[in-house]
Every structure is written in structure tokens, then in C-alpha cells.
Amino acid sequence: MTTEISDITSDQIAAGQRAYELDREHVFHSWQAQGPFTPMTILKTEGSYVWDGEGNKLIDLSSQLVNTNIGHQHPKVIAAIQEQAGRIATIAPQHVNDARSEAARLIAQHTPGQLDKIFFTNGGADAVEHAVRMARLHTGRHKVLSAYRSYHGGTHLAVNITGDPRRFASDHGADGIVHFFPAYPYRSYFGSATEAEETERALKHLEDTIILEGPSNIAALILESIPGTAGIYLPPAGYMAGVRELTRKYGIVHIADEVMAGFGRSGEWFAVNHWDIVPDLLTFAKGVNSGYVPLGGVAISPEIFETFRERAYPGGLTYSGHPLACAAAVATITAMEDEGMVENAKRLGEEIIGPRLAQFAAEHPSVGEVRGTGVFWAIELVKNRETREPLAAYGGSSPEMNQVVAAAKAAGLLPFANFNRLHVVPAMNIEDSVLIEALDRLEQALDVADTFVQ
Ligand SMILES: Cc1ncc(COP(=O)(O)O)c(C=O)c1O
């Protein structure tokens, strides 16, 4: 165990134990069988560290649910929330509020093209729901295309749009959703041998799907610019541009879901910038204010805005543009700008994470593939490199993966794991030395994964 015991007091540990008991008695957790769930207590957070219920200091390699893009407890963001709370803690969405106006201005300044009208939501799923509603009203069409191996949120429509097993239990009632196979070179659905082949075949499949579903029925295509929880599988060269071309060709609203990839995580303000494409709608959440207060939204193109210039938009939320959340967004985006965090994320990917993960791939037989950009990386663990058999089946866990994750925690990390993958998704401002230490610790977990290679 390489974890550091911190200055956490016995009183804090006792308070954490009491919190744990109350949690198990009263808190109903997301995505869990409630009985066997044994959540980790967190007593303290700071920068790229969290302290667990026993007082162990862990490096946060997860950014929680990939949202604390500027790390924990950034003093300027905390101060901004406190200042806003002291002034106007809340106000209804129909009123003008300085924090909301400034947050919208700053977001619009960074979104690509002219996506400079901002509708605020409480998080990512409702941003997706509203983007789809806007697209349907704008086009007068109903169907929505979305990729398998994607995640778009937990609310009813968003989870039906989602292309991962979290959809299965709710896979009804959201009519008009059509899933297509994404470009995913490592596990190609098209039998492609090269990235160029994958791009060509995936685009042909997408166009065939559009034609067979009836282009005049399709309101929107929603796609994560870089799929996040589904595997950080970067689209091969030409794919995103090709998708954009198809959406234009058939008059389909292109919704780029940047809830996870946006606000610097990929080393660009928005991941679509990697391919110089401008969608019609862009959904965001998480990184916009590092998740310090719930916030999401939709950035809207001038054409779609025009649809609602004279016609009321039939949708809203009590907390749309909540002042505390918006004050946190203003401070977060300002801190990202002032401290060069997006550039730093790019550098960390190029200079530290990329090369180290390449070394993992070269030296650890359990590593099937590593891929990513900025502070947004995945390691695919396999039992066999030839067959690419994953260390846990799609949609599930496995005793082997559980041991790998346990080893990462025992080594002093808070990892992000999904099925057979470990994601390396630290804060954009993690110190170089802390990141290097985190990767050293992660390698200890890979040693465990190697023992399962057949
Ligand atoms: C790409 C993407 N879209 C939407 C969502 C849903 O966001 P939220 O959990 O804030 O509703 C997520 C959450 O992980 C996401 O990664």
C-alpha cells in the first residue's frame, strides 16, 4: 500500500463513519443494486487529491465522473460561489442576472462558429433532451440517430438515445431513436483493417442508415465528439468531417454532445475543434464549471435560434441559469483562461500521458490498446492481444477487472474504470510530478492485469 496517511483527524474519520451509516440507511444511489453497494467515503478534496474514509490520500485520476476539469476546491471558484451566495443565491430564469449573462458570454466566446446563444440546463442529460426538442421543432421531423457505444444521460429520452447497456432496462417508450454503428477502429464493426477503411465503411453505413430510415424523417444526429464513458475511442481521420457532410446533405441537425469531451478535456476548448467542424447544436455540462454546482446547457446556431425568435420555445427549468452555477462557470472558465489550462491539458497528453501509455502498451501484455488526447485517455485491457478478448465482457465487470481496480486503489489512486477499460482522466491542471506518480501507481495495477493474460 503506497497511500499516504494525511492529517485527517480521528474526529473527521468518526464523522465519516457516521455519514457512511446514514448513507446506507437513507441514500439511494445511482446505477447500483442498493444492498451490496459499499460506497467510498470522501472526507476531503483538494487539487488532484481526495481523502477516503480511513484518511488515505489518493490521487484522483477520475476527475470524479470526468467533471472536475480544474481539480478540486479551486480557490477562485469557491470564492466566486461564496460571493454569489452572499449576493443573490437564486433567481427565477425569466429574470436577468449578471452571473448568467456573463457565463453565457464566456461560453459563447469559446464555442466554435456562431454557436453563441446559450440555453442553460441543470446537467448533461437535460441538455441532450432540450437539444433534441429544439432539433425536432426546427426541422418538423421526429427521428433521432445516435451511435451504439455512446452515453447521453440518464433521463428517459437521453437514456434511450444512449448506446450502451445502461439503456437496456429503459429501452422503450422513446420512439424514433435509431442507433447506428460508430467508427471504432480497435473493434471495427465493419471488418476494417485500417483507419482509412474504417472511416469509409462507417460513413457508408451511416449514409445507408439515413437513406433506409428516410432522410425526411430524421430531425437530428447526436454524436459524442469523442465518446467518453463508452471508451474514449477517437474517430479516425475524416470520420467527423464526413458525418458533418452527411448531416448537411440531408438537412439533419448535427448535435455534438460535448458534455464530457468539452471545456478543455481533449486539449481543445471543444473536441469538435480537432476536426474543424461546427455542429448545429452543442451540449455541454461537467467541465463548464468543473461540476462545483450542477450546470449544463445547449449552445445554439443562428439558424435554430431563428426558429424560436418569434415562436415560443416550449421548454424550461426552474433553475435554468442558476446564479450559483453560473458564477462557478464564470470563475472556472476565467481560471482556465488565466492559468492556460487547456494548453496544459494538450501538453500533458503529448508529453506525459501519451508516451507513458505507449510504454504500457509496449511492456504490458494485458494492454490491448491505448488511445486519447489531452487529459482524456483509455487503456483497453485484454486477456489476449491476438483475439482482443476483453478482460471484462461488454456491459459487465469481471473478477479480473475487480482485482485490477482494487490494485489501483491499493496503490493510492482513485481510478475510473468501465467494463474492460481504465481511463486516465485527471484534472487539466494536475501537477506534472503528481501525474507521473499516478501513472507509476497505475502501472502496479497493470502488473496485476498481466497475470490474467492467456
Ligand atoms: C457525453 C455525455 N452526455 C451526457 C451525459 C449526461 O450528463 P449528466 O449526468 O450531467 O446528466 C454524460 C454523463 O456522463 C456524458 O458523458
PDBQT file of the ligand as one rigid body, heavy atoms in Angstrom, charges set to zero:
ROOT
HETATM    1  C1  LIG A 501     -21.366  12.517 -23.284  1.00  0.00    +0.000 C 
HETATM    2  C2  LIG A 501     -22.337  12.647 -22.148  1.00  0.00    +0.000 A 
HETATM    3  N1  LIG A 501     -23.560  13.144 -22.385  1.00  0.00    +0.000 NA
HETATM    4  C3  LIG A 501     -24.461  13.297 -21.393  1.00  0.00    +0.000 A 
HETATM    5  C4  LIG A 501     -24.163  12.922 -20.099  1.00  0.00    +0.000 A 
HETATM    6  C5  LIG A 501     -25.184  13.094 -19.015  1.00  0.00    +0.000 C 
HETATM    7  O1  LIG A 501     -24.816  14.128 -18.152  1.00  0.00    +0.000 OA
HETATM    8  P1  LIG A 501     -25.458  14.241 -16.699  1.00  0.00    +0.000 P 
HETATM    9  O2  LIG A 501     -25.005  13.073 -15.918  1.00  0.00    +0.000 OA
HETATM   10  O3  LIG A 501     -24.940  15.564 -16.202  1.00  0.00    +0.000 OA
HETATM   11  O4  LIG A 501     -26.944  14.276 -16.872  1.00  0.00    +0.000 OA
HETATM   12  C6  LIG A 501     -22.894  12.396 -19.810  1.00  0.00    +0.000 A 
HETATM   13  C7  LIG A 501     -22.542  11.982 -18.444  1.00  0.00    +0.000 C 
HETATM   14  O5  LIG A 501     -21.581  11.302 -18.194  1.00  0.00    +0.000 OA
HETATM   15  C8  LIG A 501     -21.960  12.260 -20.856  1.00  0.00    +0.000 A 
HETATM   16  O6  LIG A 501     -20.740  11.756 -20.641  1.00  0.00    +0.000 OA
ENDROOT
TORSDOF 0
